[in-house]
């Protein structure tokens, strides 16, 4: 048996713009994604001596259907793509086995910490972790470009997690540009108990004219982000008037607690507060851990948010 342990970190959309609909029907996005230290953990056991098969166990949450888990989808897409590659290229190691679908038994034990329906990419991060482990185990059969395309076919946020850190992500999510890290910013995250349906949120966006998008201003801002001689939070906030999330308004309408959480976080002295993805989690950035921890105490003692998860984190 070969056993791998890997950490799958969450992400935040520091801002998110919707630029329209692509020919393939997906929405074209423009967003800075940021990895944070809140994480799931995966143990992936591969049994070459056992007959082909798959099993997944999820610890920590019982609301995830194993059949719909993105880890399962990532495994399926990886193995089917490996089989196709082996059929086209006999030089692929163990090509004869893969052509016959004679893959080893794969077992995944997933320990969940990242909340579901939060906009923090927990499922996508788990899926990327599976892809990275299988890529290593099978001798790196795919190029970086091929693995990136495989990832976007699993889910829009999955390619980002092959990179991590701080990235500008465009189109469906597969067009990724590394940025100078915004690491070490203290975060307080509020996750309302009610989630938001991502398809419903985008459907609501499609029913209205899209907000304007000044491409030149965004490009100038992104270029300025790569300055190394400034504090990460100050560097990020230089583009304050550009830092919006186009999905906030429809999400606020569906889950009013999201808007209340954002307003409350701003009231605690946060330098910046925004919903991530399509919600329902809202994050706030602070100058120091002391300021963040004080805000945590305020939110914890507010009965308005007694049914919410409050999470302490930081950018990495």
Secondary structure, DSSP 4 states (H G I P E B T S, - for coil): -EEEEEEEEEEEEEEEEEEEE-TTSPEEEEEEEEEEEEEEEEEEEEETTSPSEEEEEEES-S---GGG-HHHHHHHHHHHHHHHHHHH-TTSTTHHHHHTT-PPEEEEEEE--SPTTSSS-HHHHHHHHHHHHHHHHTT--S-HHHHHHHHHHH-TTHHHHHH-SEEEEEETTTEEEE----TT-EEEEEE-SS---HHHHHHHHHTSPPPP--HHHHHHHHHHTT-SSS-HHHHHHTTGGG--BTTHHHHHHH-HHHHHHHHHHHHTT-SEEEE-TTSSEEEEEESSHHHHHHHHHHHHT-GGGTTSEEEEEEB-
